Amino acid sequence: MMLPVKLITKESELQSFLDKNENTFTPSGTPTVGVHFQVAAEHQSDANQKEPDQVVAIVISSDVPSEVAVVLVLASLSKNRIITGLKALLSDPLVVKVVYSVHQVAYWLHCYGLHDPSLVQCVDLQLLYESEVDHTILNADVLQITSACSPEPATQLATSMHSFKTRMNPWISEEWASKPLSEKLQRSLAQTAKLYASCYSKIPAPKAKCTEMTSARWELAVINEGHPAIWFDPAADNQPRSLECLI
């Protein structure tokens, strides 16, 4: 079955979407969503850097295959409306928001204008993996996380996504503004967010503490300008751990 995607690239489309969802990006009646922040290099000279430096799209999806995933392309959309929708989404206590590696994204969004958001029911999959699956892995990639979730289809999907992302990189932010997104790219972005939500539901662990750690990670990322905060665990031969795990 083809994954349904709603692409939003115009102000009128964004306003209509927000009007239907009470000024939030939260899909109605959805208890858990994956939120993927697609990043790209700001300039061609930065395109081969390890960490691209600009968010170009926000993708929101539940783990239900038949539900529509929303892809917001930031270049052509109102910053104020994006910030309003994000604040409402991140603070919604009725919806779990599953993200991945939010250090750089949190700092970029702070510079973009998203100041002091209230994070409620937000979980970073990397922190969930480090705290509940393998304490020695600070920066688990998507393939490691999906492997912990066990189901073979999810692992196959993650492998396929990884291969596709490798082929499409490096992209610079101007290309996201000037080129229409292909259906294949839209589906890849939607599958990424959907996979986040699916992984969250399949890792059997208490999640409450991880929401606190994710909020702390966001705050520390802003303070550290996008860089992770770590400590060295004396009980484990001084192995590096995420500072948020001390909470």
N, CA, C and O of each residue as an XYZ file, in Angstrom:
988
protein
N       0.839     -1.196      0.000
C       0.000      0.000      0.000
C       0.877      1.250      0.000
O       1.828      1.356      0.775
N       0.540      2.204     -0.891
C       1.299      3.439     -0.982
C       1.054      4.301      0.255
O      -0.087      4.512      0.664
N       2.142      4.794      0.841
C       2.033      5.621      2.039
C       1.425      6.974      1.677
O       1.981      7.679      0.835
N       0.286      7.364      2.291
C      -0.324      8.660      1.972
C       0.461      9.815      2.589
O       0.833      9.763      3.761
N       0.711     10.857      1.793
C       1.500     12.003      2.236
C       0.776     13.292      1.870
O       0.271     13.432      0.756
N       0.727     14.238      2.812
C       0.208     15.581      2.533
C       1.393     16.542      2.525
O       1.986     16.812      3.570
N       1.733     17.054      1.355
C       2.851     17.981      1.206
C       2.336     19.410      1.341
O       1.398     19.803      0.648
N       2.951     20.188      2.234
C       2.548     21.580      2.446
C       3.707     22.493      2.074
O       4.745     22.500      2.736
N       3.518     23.262      1.009
C       4.567     24.166      0.527
C       4.061     25.595      0.350
O       4.833     26.482     -0.015
N       2.766     25.829      0.607
C       2.188     27.153      0.400
C       1.550     27.654      1.691
O       1.094     26.877      2.529
N       1.533     28.983      1.823
C       0.934     29.598      3.006
C      -0.539     29.218      3.162
O      -1.002     28.939      4.268
N      -1.259     29.211      2.059
C      -2.688     28.887      2.124
C      -2.900     27.457      2.611
O      -3.836     27.184      3.362
N      -2.024     26.542      2.182
C      -2.120     25.146      2.616
C      -1.819     25.015      4.102
O      -2.476     24.258      4.817
N      -0.811     25.764      4.560
C      -0.443     25.712      5.974
C      -1.549     26.279      6.844
O      -1.895     25.696      7.872
N      -2.111     27.425      6.434
C      -3.167     28.041      7.231
C      -4.398     27.143      7.301
O      -5.024     27.014      8.353
N      -4.733     26.529      6.185
C      -5.876     25.615      6.164
C      -5.641     24.425      7.091
O      -6.546     23.993      7.806
N      -4.425     23.904      7.070
C      -4.084     22.765      7.923
C      -4.158     23.148      9.399
O      -4.702     22.394     10.206
N      -3.613     24.318      9.762
C      -3.648     24.769     11.154
C      -5.076     25.049     11.615
O      -5.435     24.750     12.754
N      -5.888     25.622     10.729
C      -7.283     25.904     11.085
C      -8.038     24.622     11.435
O      -8.869     24.607     12.343
N      -7.741     23.558     10.711
C      -8.423     22.286     10.945
C      -7.909     21.577     12.198
O      -8.584     20.703     12.742
N      -6.696     21.960     12.660
C      -6.076     21.254     13.783
C      -5.838     22.147     14.998
O      -4.954     21.878     15.811
N      -6.639     23.221     15.117
C      -6.582     24.108     16.281
C      -5.180     24.675     16.498
O      -4.669     24.685     17.617
N      -4.567     25.147     15.412
C      -3.257     25.811     15.436
C      -2.121     24.919     15.919
O      -1.140     25.407     16.480
N      -2.249     23.635     15.705
C      -1.162     22.723     16.042
C      -0.938     21.777     14.874
O      -1.795     21.627     14.004
N       0.231     21.140     14.868
C       0.528     20.151     13.836
C       0.109     18.747     14.269
O       0.368     17.777     13.558
N      -0.528     18.637     15.415
C      -0.922     17.330     15.932
C      -2.091     16.762     15.146
O      -3.149     17.389     15.100
N      -1.940     15.604     14.529
C      -3.083     14.974     13.856
C      -4.153     14.613     14.884
O      -3.834     14.103     15.958
N      -5.390     14.870     14.568
C      -6.492     14.644     15.504
C      -6.624     13.172     15.879
O      -6.643     12.298     15.012
N      -6.718     12.907     17.202
C      -6.960     11.556     17.683
C      -5.784     10.614     17.600
O      -5.962      9.399     17.687
N      -4.583     11.142     17.433
C      -3.395     10.295     17.306
C      -2.592     10.325     18.603
O      -2.129     11.395     18.996
N      -2.406      9.183     19.289
C      -1.710      9.189     20.582
C      -0.192      9.306     20.485
O       0.449      9.793     21.415
N       0.390      8.863     19.367
C       1.847      8.887     19.205
C       2.204      9.280     17.781
O       1.650      8.736     16.826
N       3.137     10.233     17.635
C       3.611     10.613     16.303
C       5.131     10.655     16.286
O       5.773     11.003     17.278
N       5.687     10.298     15.150
C       7.098     10.532     14.914
C       7.257     11.909     14.302
O       6.487     12.291     13.419
N       8.249     12.660     14.762
C       8.516     13.997     14.220
C       9.951     14.006     13.704
O      10.904     13.932     14.480
N      10.087     14.097     12.391
C      11.407     14.085     11.762
C      11.744     15.481     11.270
O      10.964     16.098     10.545
N      12.908     15.976     11.667
C      13.409     17.265     11.196
C      14.489     16.992     10.151
O      15.580     16.530     10.486
N      14.184     17.279      8.888
C      15.158     17.057      7.817
C      16.112     18.245      7.753
O      15.674     19.392      7.666
N      17.406     17.971      7.797
C      18.398     19.042      7.764
C      19.182     18.990      6.461
O      19.270     17.948      5.812
N      19.752     20.136      6.091
C      20.569     20.229      4.882
C      21.616     21.308      5.095
O      21.486     22.148      5.986
N      22.649     21.279      4.275
C      23.693     22.295      4.359
C      23.150     23.632      3.867
O      22.356     23.680      2.927
N      23.583     24.713      4.507
C      23.106     26.036      4.111
C      23.777     26.509      2.838
O      23.164     27.225      2.046
N      25.035     26.118      2.627
C      25.784     26.520      1.439
C      26.420     25.300      0.799
O      26.631     24.283      1.461
N      26.724     25.398     -0.485
C      27.327     24.283     -1.194
C      28.645     23.858     -0.564
O      28.960     22.668     -0.528
N      29.424     24.827     -0.064
C      30.720     24.503      0.539
C      30.563     23.686      1.812
O      31.504     23.025      2.252
N      29.347     23.732      2.418
C      29.100     22.995      3.657
C      28.447     21.637      3.404
O      28.187     20.883      4.342
N      28.184     21.330      2.133
C      27.343     20.175      1.819
C      27.938     18.849      2.255
O      27.201     17.892      2.493
N      29.256     18.775      2.364
C      29.882     17.515      2.747
C      30.279     17.470      4.217
O      30.979     16.553      4.646
N      29.831     18.466      4.994
C      30.110     18.438      6.421
C      29.342     17.295      7.066
O      28.312     16.851      6.559
N      29.868     16.825      8.200
C      29.211     15.711      8.894
C      27.843     16.123      9.409
O      26.914     15.315      9.400
N      27.698     17.367      9.860
C      26.440     17.811     10.436
C      25.900     19.012      9.662
O      26.334     20.137      9.909
N      24.956     18.803      8.724
C      24.341     19.929      8.025
C      23.701     20.876      9.025
O      23.422     20.492     10.160
N      23.465     22.132      8.598
C      23.163     23.137      9.610
C      21.839     23.867      9.431
O      21.672     24.944     10.004
N      20.906     23.344      8.678
C      19.640     24.042      8.534
C      18.497     23.041      8.406
O      18.576     22.080      7.641
N      17.427     23.286      9.175
C      16.232     22.456      9.038
C      15.461     22.934      7.811
O      15.143     24.118      7.696
N      15.163     22.020      6.903
C      14.477     22.395      5.666
C      13.059     21.828      5.593
O      12.236     22.310      4.815
N      12.776     20.813      6.396
C      11.433     20.230      6.380
C      11.128     19.591      7.730
O      12.022     19.091      8.413
N       9.866     19.615      8.098
C       9.381     18.943      9.303
C       8.335     17.926      8.863
O       7.404     18.248      8.124
N       8.507     16.701      9.329
C       7.624     15.611      8.907
C       6.967     15.000     10.145
O       7.647     14.693     11.124
N       5.656     14.826     10.101
C       4.901     14.323     11.248
C       4.044     13.147     10.792
O       3.302     13.248      9.815
N       4.156     12.032     11.512
C       3.390     10.855     11.119
C       3.158      9.933     12.313
O       4.010      9.820     13.194
N       2.009      9.280     12.336
C       1.767      8.224     13.313
C       2.372      6.933     12.776
O       2.926      6.912     11.677
N       2.265      5.849     13.560
C       2.794      4.571     13.087
C       1.733      3.740     12.364
O       1.979      2.588     12.006
N       0.563      4.324     12.153
C      -0.512      3.625     11.437
C      -0.301      3.780      9.934
O      -0.302      4.907      9.437
N      -0.123      2.689      9.196
C       0.210      2.776      7.767
C      -0.783      3.577      6.935
O      -0.392      4.237      5.972
N      -2.058      3.528      7.293
C      -3.076      4.186      6.470
C      -3.247      5.672      6.773
O      -3.926      6.376      6.025
N      -2.639      6.164      7.864
C      -2.815      7.569      8.234
C      -1.852      8.465      7.459
O      -0.713      8.088      7.185
N      -2.330      9.645      7.115
C      -1.560     10.572      6.287
C      -0.389     11.156      7.073
O      -0.543     11.575      8.220
N       0.780     11.177      6.441
C       1.950     11.855      7.001
C       2.009     13.266      6.421
O       1.726     13.468      5.240
N       2.373     14.232      7.246
C       2.429     15.630      6.819
C       3.882     16.045      6.632
O       4.715     15.828      7.512
N       4.184     16.644      5.479
C       5.531     17.134      5.182
C       5.456     18.642      4.985
O       4.831     19.118      4.037
N       6.093     19.393      5.881
C       6.113     20.855      5.813
C       7.472     21.312      5.289
O       8.497     21.041      5.913
N       7.487     22.002      4.148
C       8.731     22.521      3.578
C       8.887     23.966      4.032
O       8.111     24.830      3.622
N       9.879     24.238      4.870
C       9.954     25.503      5.589
C      10.235     26.720      4.720
O       9.791     27.819      5.054
N      10.954     26.560      3.621
C      11.424     27.712      2.844
C      10.294     28.631      2.396
O      10.482     29.844      2.309
N       9.129     28.070      2.113
C       8.038     28.874      1.564
C       6.913     29.121      2.563
O       5.831     29.572      2.186
N       7.168     28.826      3.836
C       6.112     28.936      4.839
C       6.427     30.001      5.888
O       7.591     30.317      6.132
N       5.386     30.547      6.502
C       5.528     31.590      7.516
C       6.245     31.071      8.758
O       5.851     30.067      9.350
N       7.299     31.775      9.134
C       8.044     31.389     10.334
C       7.149     31.443     11.570
O       7.203     30.551     12.416
N       6.329     32.484     11.675
C       5.465     32.616     12.850
C       4.476     31.460     12.958
O       4.217     30.961     14.053
N       3.924     31.037     11.825
C       2.967     29.928     11.856
C       3.665     28.613     12.182
O       3.114     27.771     12.891
N       4.877     28.438     11.663
C       5.643     27.227     11.979
C       5.930     27.169     13.476
O       5.759     26.122     14.101
N       6.364     28.287     14.051
C       6.687     28.337     15.478
C       5.436     28.096     16.322
O       5.479     27.359     17.307
N       4.324     28.719     15.931
C       3.063     28.524     16.659
C       2.641     27.060     16.649
O       2.264     26.505     17.682
N       2.707     26.444     15.477
C       2.319     25.042     15.363
C       3.235     24.114     16.130
O       2.775     23.163     16.763
N       4.545     24.388     16.077
C       5.513     23.551     16.794
C       5.335     23.659     18.304
O       5.364     22.649     19.007
N       5.152     24.880     18.806
C       4.963     25.061     20.251
C       3.748     24.274     20.742
O       3.793     23.621     21.784
N       2.672     24.349     19.976
C       1.464     23.624     20.371
C       1.679     22.113     20.317
O       1.206     21.381     21.186
N       2.388     21.656     19.302
C       2.654     20.221     19.170
C       3.532     19.713     20.307
O       3.208     18.711     20.945
N       4.643     20.402     20.560
C       5.598     19.944     21.568
C       5.015     19.953     22.976
O       5.442     19.174     23.829
N       4.054     20.820     23.223
C       3.490     20.945     24.577
C       2.197     20.153     24.772
O       1.626     20.168     25.863
N       1.733     19.470     23.742
C       0.468     18.739     23.833
C       0.625     17.515     24.742
O       1.374     16.599     24.405
N      -0.067     17.482     25.890
C       0.094     16.357     26.829
C      -0.603     15.078     26.376
O      -0.372     14.014     26.949
N      -1.446     15.171     25.363
C      -2.214     14.010     24.914
C      -1.519     13.230     23.800
O      -1.992     12.169     23.392
N      -0.400     13.757     23.313
C       0.287     13.116     22.188
C       1.764     12.936     22.517
O       2.437     13.891     22.904
N       2.264     11.720     22.366
C       3.696     11.458     22.514
C       4.388     11.834     21.209
O       3.988     11.386     20.134
N       5.435     12.664     21.308
C       6.204     13.065     20.138
C       7.551     12.352     20.159
O       8.339     12.542     21.085
N       7.816     11.541     19.153
C       9.043     10.753     19.105
C       9.997     11.396     18.109
O       9.677     11.533     16.928
N      11.173     11.789     18.594
C      12.161     12.474     17.766
C      13.452     11.659     17.769
O      13.548     10.615     18.414
N      14.434     12.161     17.036
C      15.702     11.437     16.950
C      16.846     12.444     16.903
O      16.887     13.307     16.026
N      17.780     12.328     17.857
C      19.000     13.144     17.872
C      18.691     14.637     17.734
O      18.982     15.252     16.708
N      18.097     15.207     18.785
C      17.583     16.576     18.675
C      18.597     17.669     19.003
O      18.238     18.847     18.995
N      19.863     17.316     19.294
C      20.831     18.353     19.690
C      20.865     19.524     18.705
O      20.570     20.665     19.059
N      21.230     19.212     17.471
C      21.417     20.250     16.467
C      20.103     20.927     16.111
O      20.053     22.142     15.919
N      19.041     20.138     16.024
C      17.728     20.671     15.681
C      17.247     21.658     16.740
O      16.720     22.718     16.405
N      17.425     21.315     18.018
C      16.977     22.192     19.102
C      17.669     23.546     19.026
O      17.034     24.585     19.208
N      18.970     23.534     18.756
C      19.699     24.803     18.680
C      19.283     25.594     17.448
O      19.102     26.810     17.517
N      19.131     24.901     16.318
C      18.733     25.603     15.095
C      17.355     26.233     15.273
O      17.147     27.381     14.882
N      16.418     25.499     15.857
C      15.076     26.037     16.066
C      15.090     27.210     17.042
O      14.297     28.142     16.907
N      15.988     27.166     18.022
C      16.141     28.303     18.935
C      16.570     29.544     18.151
O      16.024     30.629     18.352
N      17.541     29.384     17.263
C      17.993     30.505     16.430
C      16.901     30.948     15.454
O      16.825     32.122     15.091
N      16.075     30.024     15.040
C      14.972     30.286     14.105
C      13.880     31.130     14.760
O      13.148     31.851     14.083
N      13.781     31.028     16.111
C      12.777     31.815     16.828
C      11.927     31.033     17.799
O      11.044     31.596     18.446
N      12.181     29.725     17.912
C      11.431     28.890     18.857
C      12.127     28.939     20.214
O      13.018     28.135     20.489
N      11.722     29.881     21.055
C      12.388     30.102     22.335
C      11.607     29.471     23.488
O      10.388     29.606     23.584
N      12.342     28.780     24.355
C      11.780     28.201     25.581
C      10.494     27.405     25.348
O       9.490     27.653     26.016
N      10.511     26.457     24.415
C       9.308     25.637     24.235
C       9.094     24.732     25.442
O      10.048     24.316     26.099
N       7.838     24.437     25.722
C       7.512     23.493     26.791
C       7.394     22.106     26.169
O       6.462     21.833     25.412
N       8.345     21.231     26.493
C       8.332     19.879     25.946
C       7.559     18.953     26.887
O       7.966     18.728     28.027
N       6.466     18.435     26.404
C       5.626     17.515     27.176
C       5.441     16.239     26.354
O       5.027     16.294     25.196
N       5.748     15.104     26.956
C       5.603     13.821     26.270
C       6.448     13.757     24.989
O       5.986     13.274     23.956
N       7.687     14.248     25.072
C       8.618     14.169     23.944
C       9.730     13.178     24.287
O      10.276     13.215     25.390
N      10.063     12.302     23.355
C      11.065     11.265     23.592
C      12.064     11.233     22.446
O      11.684     11.098     21.283
N      13.351     11.358     22.782
C      14.424     11.193     21.802
C      14.799      9.711     21.763
O      15.187      9.142     22.784
N      14.685      9.089     20.599
C      14.963      7.658     20.482
C      16.387      7.300     20.888
O      16.620      6.214     21.418
N      17.342      8.194     20.650
C      18.719      7.910     21.058
C      18.820      7.775     22.572
O      19.516      6.890     23.071
N      18.136      8.640     23.301
C      18.147      8.554     24.762
C      17.413      7.308     25.242
O      17.840      6.658     26.197
N      16.320      6.980     24.587
C      15.577      5.773     24.952
C      16.452      4.539     24.760
O      16.441      3.631     25.592
N      17.204      4.506     23.672
C      18.089      3.374     23.388
C      19.224      3.305     24.407
O      19.533      2.234     24.928
N      19.843      4.451     24.687
C      20.970      4.475     25.628
C      20.536      4.088     27.037
O      21.252      3.362     27.728
N      19.383      4.560     27.463
C      18.957      4.314     28.844
C      18.340      2.932     29.044
O      18.404      2.381     30.142
N      17.737      2.363     27.984
C      16.988      1.120     28.168
C      17.538     -0.077     27.404
O      17.186     -1.214     27.716
N      18.397      0.154     26.406
C      18.885     -0.964     25.589
C      20.381     -1.186     25.761
O      20.808     -2.301     26.063
N      21.186     -0.134     25.573
C      22.643     -0.284     25.641
C      23.268      0.991     26.189
O      23.337      2.005     25.494
N      23.724      0.939     27.442
C      24.286      2.119     28.101
C      25.577      2.605     27.447
O      25.991      3.740     27.682
N      26.213      1.778     26.642
C      27.514      2.154     26.065
C      27.378      2.924     24.758
O      28.378      3.408     24.227
N      26.170      3.049     24.231
C      25.959      3.709     22.937
C      25.310      5.069     23.149
O      24.142      5.154     23.530
N      26.075      6.138     22.900
C      25.531      7.484     23.067
C      24.685      7.915     21.878
O      23.638      8.541     22.047
N      25.141      7.580     20.679
C      24.529      8.119     19.467
C      24.063      6.993     18.556
O      24.545      6.856     17.432
N      23.138      6.201     19.035
C      22.642      5.076     18.239
C      22.044      5.574     16.932
O      21.305      6.558     16.908
N      22.376      4.877     15.836
C      21.765      5.255     14.566
C      20.429      4.531     14.410
O      20.062      3.685     15.225
N      19.721      4.880     13.353
C      18.373      4.338     13.168
C      18.398      2.827     12.999
O      17.489      2.139     13.462
N      19.427      2.301     12.343
C      19.515      0.857     12.148
C      19.695      0.128     13.477
O      19.098     -0.928     13.686
N      20.515      0.680     14.382
C      20.685      0.067     15.700
C      19.373      0.075     16.479
O      19.014     -0.908     17.129
N      18.675      1.186     16.404
C      17.418      1.311     17.150
C      16.361      0.356     16.611
O      15.665     -0.299     17.387
N      16.233      0.270     15.292
C      15.230     -0.632     14.725
C      15.573     -2.091     14.996
O      14.676     -2.922     15.133
N      16.852     -2.406     15.072
C      17.247     -3.780     15.396
C      16.776     -4.160     16.795
O      16.401     -5.307     17.041
N      16.797     -3.191     17.711
C      16.322     -3.447     19.076
C      14.809     -3.644     19.117
O      14.271     -4.236     20.052
N      14.142     -3.142     18.097
C      12.682     -3.289     18.034
C      12.263     -4.648     17.488
O      11.096     -5.027     17.584
N      13.209     -5.375     16.919
C      13.049     -6.772     16.485
C      12.338     -7.051     15.164
O      12.847     -7.847     14.374
N      11.193     -6.440     14.885
C      10.482     -6.905     13.692
C      11.295     -6.696     12.422
O      11.806     -5.605     12.170
N      11.405     -7.743     11.634
C      12.216     -7.693     10.420
C      11.759     -6.626      9.430
O      12.606     -5.952      8.844
N      10.441     -6.443      9.219
C      10.022     -5.406      8.269
C      10.540     -4.021      8.629
O      10.910     -3.249      7.744
N      10.572     -3.693      9.939
C      11.067     -2.376     10.347
C      12.542     -2.236     10.023
O      12.982     -1.182      9.565
N      13.315     -3.301     10.259
C      14.742     -3.258      9.959
C      14.970     -3.112      8.464
O      15.848     -2.359      8.041
N      14.188     -3.825      7.660
C      14.308     -3.708      6.212
C      13.968     -2.301      5.754
O      14.630     -1.753      4.873
N      12.933     -1.713      6.352
C      12.544     -0.358      6.002
C      13.649      0.619      6.348
O      13.964      1.503      5.551
N      14.252      0.475      7.539
C      15.335      1.367      7.947
C      16.521      1.249      7.000
O      17.136      2.257      6.653
N      16.853      0.027      6.577
C      17.960     -0.177      5.645
C      17.670      0.501      4.316
O      18.545      1.141      3.734
N      16.440      0.360      3.839
C      16.045      0.989      2.583
C      16.117      2.502      2.681
O      16.597      3.167      1.763
N      15.631      3.058      3.814
C      15.679      4.502      4.019
C      17.109      4.999      4.052
O      17.427      6.030      3.459
N      17.983      4.261      4.749
C      19.383      4.659      4.860
C      20.025      4.710      3.476
O      20.769      5.642      3.169
N      19.742      3.718      2.647
C      20.290      3.669      1.299
C      19.794      4.843      0.471
O      20.569      5.458     -0.261
N      18.497      5.162      0.580
C      17.936      6.253     -0.195
C      18.515      7.596      0.236
O      18.811      8.446     -0.603
N      18.677      7.788      1.554
C      19.238      9.046      2.049
C      20.671      9.225      1.579
O      21.098     10.340      1.278
N      21.415      8.121      1.516
C      22.788      8.197      1.043
C      22.825      8.667     -0.405
O      23.697      9.449     -0.785
N      21.888      8.196     -1.208
C      21.857      8.583     -2.617
C      21.439     10.036     -2.784
O      21.909     10.703     -3.706
N      20.573     10.540     -1.921
C      20.061     11.895     -2.116
C      20.990     12.959     -1.527
O      20.887     14.129     -1.897
N      21.888     12.582     -0.628
C      22.803     13.547     -0.019
C      24.020     13.758     -0.898
O      24.358     12.862     -1.671
N      24.706     14.912     -0.820
C      24.319     16.061     -0.005
C      23.359     16.989     -0.747
O      23.533     17.241     -1.939
N      22.373     17.484     -0.059
C      21.467     18.509     -0.577
C      21.728     19.796      0.178
O      21.975     19.783      1.384
N      21.670     20.911     -0.539
C      21.785     22.196      0.140
C      20.384     22.796      0.256
O      19.472     22.432     -0.486
N      20.236     23.720      1.199
C      18.899     24.213      1.527
C      18.230     24.912      0.349
O      17.007     24.861      0.219
N      19.025     25.577     -0.525
C      18.417     26.277     -1.656
C      17.685     25.319     -2.584
O      16.685     25.683     -3.203
N      18.191     24.080     -2.676
C      17.557     23.109     -3.561
C      16.179     22.697     -3.046
O      15.292     22.356     -3.828
N      16.009     22.733     -1.726
C      14.697     22.416     -1.156
C      13.697     23.519     -1.490
O      12.496     23.264     -1.585
N      14.188     24.739     -1.666
C      13.306     25.856     -1.985
C      13.006     25.934     -3.479
O      11.929     26.382     -3.874
N      13.957     25.499     -4.314
C      13.817     25.693     -5.757
C      13.315     24.470     -6.505
O      12.798     24.597     -7.615
N      13.459     23.282     -5.917
C      13.056     22.055     -6.598
C      11.779     21.489     -5.975
O      11.648     21.455     -4.751
N      10.836     21.044     -6.813
C       9.688     20.317     -6.246
C      10.147     18.969     -5.699
O      10.978     18.298     -6.310
N       9.609     18.579     -4.558
C      10.002     17.306     -3.961
C       9.364     16.150     -4.730
O       8.153     16.132     -4.952
N      10.176     15.209     -5.124
C       9.653     14.045     -5.833
C       8.783     13.215     -4.893
O       8.928     13.287     -3.673
N       7.880     12.430     -5.471
C       7.043     11.561     -4.645
C       7.899     10.564     -3.874
O       7.570     10.204     -2.744
N       8.979     10.124     -4.473
C       9.866      9.171     -3.804
C      10.495      9.792     -2.565
O      10.594      9.145     -1.522
N      10.920     11.047     -2.679
C      11.509     11.732     -1.528
C      10.454     11.989     -0.459
O      10.721     11.822      0.731
N       9.265     12.394     -0.876
C       8.184     12.605      0.088
C       7.904     11.331      0.884
O       7.733     11.382      2.102
N       7.860     10.200      0.203
C       7.590      8.930      0.883
C       8.726      8.556      1.825
O       8.492      8.031      2.913
N       9.963      8.830      1.402
C      11.108      8.524      2.263
C      11.056      9.336      3.551
O      11.314      8.808      4.632
N      10.723     10.620      3.437
C      10.606     11.476      4.614
C       9.478     10.982      5.525
O       9.637     10.908      6.743
N       8.345     10.647      4.917
C       7.203     10.169      5.696
C       7.517      8.851      6.396
O       7.128      8.649      7.546
N       8.217      7.959      5.708
C       8.583      6.672      6.303
C       9.513      6.860      7.496
O       9.451      6.101      8.463
N      10.372      7.871      7.426
C      11.286      8.135      8.533
C      10.512      8.491      9.797
O      10.751      7.917     10.859
N       9.577      9.447      9.681
C       8.774      9.843     10.844
C       7.918      8.680     11.339
O       7.772      8.484     12.545
N       7.356      7.915     10.417
C       6.518      6.771     10.792
C       7.341      5.722     11.534
O       6.852      5.091     12.471
N       8.595      5.537     11.110
C       9.471      4.569     11.761
C       9.797      4.992     13.191
O       9.877      4.147     14.081
N       9.987      6.305     13.421
C      10.233      6.785     14.785
C       9.094      6.353     15.711
O       9.326      5.808     16.790
N       7.860      6.606     15.267
C       6.696      6.261     16.092
C       6.609      4.756     16.316
O       6.268      4.307     17.410
N       6.915      3.987     15.291
C       6.851      2.530     15.402
C       7.892      2.001     16.385
O       7.593      1.121     17.192
N       9.110      2.534     16.321
C      10.172      2.093     17.235
C       9.802      2.384     18.685
O      10.039      1.562     19.570
N       9.225      3.546     18.919
C       8.840      3.917     20.284
C       7.874      2.894     20.876
O       8.007      2.496     22.034
N       6.914      2.479     20.076
C       5.889      1.566     20.588
C       6.416      0.155     20.787
O       5.797     -0.641     21.492
N       7.562     -0.169     20.171
C       8.055     -1.544     20.222
C       9.222     -1.748     21.187
O       9.642     -2.886     21.398
N       9.756     -0.677     21.778
C      10.796     -0.841     22.793
C      10.103     -0.934     24.151
O       9.570      0.062     24.639
N      10.105     -2.117     24.765
C       9.378     -2.306     26.029
C      10.140     -1.699     27.195
O      10.995     -2.351     27.795
N       9.831     -0.459     27.511
C      10.551      0.217     28.594
C       9.661      1.293     29.189
O       8.780      1.816     28.506
N       9.880      1.634     30.463
C       9.166      2.778     31.043
C       9.641      4.056     30.369
O      10.843      4.309     30.286
N       8.701      4.861     29.889
C       9.073      6.006     29.064
C       9.077      7.341     29.814
O       9.624      8.322     29.310
N       8.476      7.395     31.010
C       8.306      8.677     31.695
C       9.636      9.376     31.933
O       9.760     10.577     31.695
N      10.634      8.625     32.403
C      11.931      9.235     32.674
C      12.567      9.766     31.401
O      13.271     10.776     31.426
N      12.318      9.083     30.286
C      12.926      9.500     29.031
C      12.358     10.829     28.539
O      13.050     11.575     27.845
N      11.112     11.133     28.887
C      10.566     12.433     28.506
C      11.284     13.550     29.268
O      11.527     14.625     28.719
N      11.621     13.292     30.535
C      12.383     14.273     31.310
C      13.782     14.450     30.726
O      14.283     15.570     30.621
N      14.405     13.341     30.348
C      15.746     13.411     29.768
C      15.733     14.156     28.440
O      16.668     14.895     28.130
N      14.680     13.965     27.657
C      14.592     14.641     26.362
C      14.434     16.143     26.542
O      15.031     16.924     25.802
N      13.636     16.549     27.520
C      13.495     17.981     27.811
C      14.835     18.576     28.223
O      15.194     19.676     27.802
N      15.575     17.835     29.055
C      16.896     18.302     29.479
C      17.847     18.373     28.290
O      18.642     19.307     28.185
N      17.767     17.386     27.393
C      18.639     17.396     26.208
C      18.385     18.632     25.361
O      19.328     19.256     24.874
N      17.125     18.991     25.180
C      16.778     20.168     24.383
C      17.389     21.421     25.006
O      17.998     22.234     24.310
N      17.224     21.573     26.322
C      17.753     22.753     27.011
C      19.275     22.802     26.933
O      19.849     23.859     26.671
N      19.931     21.664     27.159
C      21.393     21.622     27.108
C      21.908     21.877     25.700
O      22.961     22.491     25.525
N      21.174     21.411     24.694
C      21.589     21.618     23.308
C      21.582     23.101     22.949
O      22.456     23.572     22.222
N      20.605     23.827     23.457
C      20.559     25.272     23.209
C      21.746     25.953     23.884
O      22.401     26.809     23.290
N      22.018     25.565     25.130
C      23.147     26.146     25.867
C      24.470     25.826     25.178
O      25.353     26.680     25.090
N      24.603     24.589     24.689
C      25.859     24.126     24.078
C      25.913     24.344     22.574
O      26.778     23.789     21.896
N      24.996     25.149     22.049
C      24.970     25.484     20.620
C      24.942     24.245     19.729
O      25.653     24.166     18.727
N      24.112     23.288     20.110
C      23.898     22.117     19.278
C      24.796     20.938     19.564
O      24.627     19.875     18.966
N      25.746     21.099     20.465
C      26.666     20.003     20.771
C      26.130     19.173     21.939
O      25.506     19.714     22.852
N      26.372     17.862     21.910
C      25.887     17.009     23.002
C      26.622     17.273     24.306
O      27.789     17.666     24.304
N      25.934     17.054     25.413
C      26.540     17.165     26.743
C      26.818     15.754     27.254
O      25.922     14.910     27.266
N      28.056     15.498     27.677
C      28.411     14.148     28.121
C      29.070     14.179     29.497
O      29.549     15.219     29.952
N      29.083     13.018     30.149
C      29.837     12.834     31.384
C      30.532     11.479     31.283
O      30.212     10.678     30.405
N      31.471     11.227     32.171
C      32.238      9.989     32.119
C      31.898      9.151     33.346
O      32.115      9.570     34.483
N      31.369      7.976     33.097
C      30.821      7.122     34.143
C      31.936      6.382     34.884
O      32.540      5.473     34.314
N      32.227      6.745     36.144
C      33.307      6.088     36.891
C      33.010      4.619     37.190
O      33.924      3.834     37.441
N      31.733      4.256     37.161
C      31.367      2.864     37.433
C      31.518      1.969     36.202
O      31.330      0.755     36.281
N      31.860      2.580     35.064
C      31.994      1.808     33.819
C      33.270      2.217     33.092
O      33.253      2.507     31.896
N      34.392      2.235     33.845
C      35.694      2.575     33.258
C      35.681      3.928     32.558
O      36.321      4.115     31.522
N      34.940      4.869     33.143
C      34.866      6.231     32.618
C      34.390      6.301     31.167
O      34.834      7.154     30.398
N      33.498      5.413     30.809
C      32.907      5.476     29.476
C      32.020      6.711     29.367
O      31.338      7.067     30.328
N      32.021      7.372     28.206
C      31.166      8.553     28.039
C      29.694      8.173     28.019
O      29.312      7.166     27.422
N      28.877      8.977     28.669
C      27.427      8.805     28.690
C      26.787     10.159     28.444
O      27.406     11.200     28.663
N      25.564     10.139     27.995
C      24.820     11.385     27.838
C      24.536     11.975     29.216
O      24.111     11.266     30.128
N      24.771     13.267     29.359
C      24.573     13.929     30.648
C      23.123     13.814     31.114
O      22.854     13.770     32.314
N      22.201     13.768     30.171
C      20.783     13.689     30.523
C      20.446     12.414     31.296
O      19.454     12.371     32.023
N      21.270     11.378     31.140
C      21.003     10.107     31.827
C      21.221     10.207     33.335
O      20.864      9.280     34.062
N      21.795     11.302     33.819
C      21.973     11.498     35.256
C      20.677     11.926     35.940
O      20.582     11.918     37.167
N      19.686     12.298     35.142
C      18.418     12.770     35.721
C      17.703     11.631     36.440
O      16.621     11.831     36.991
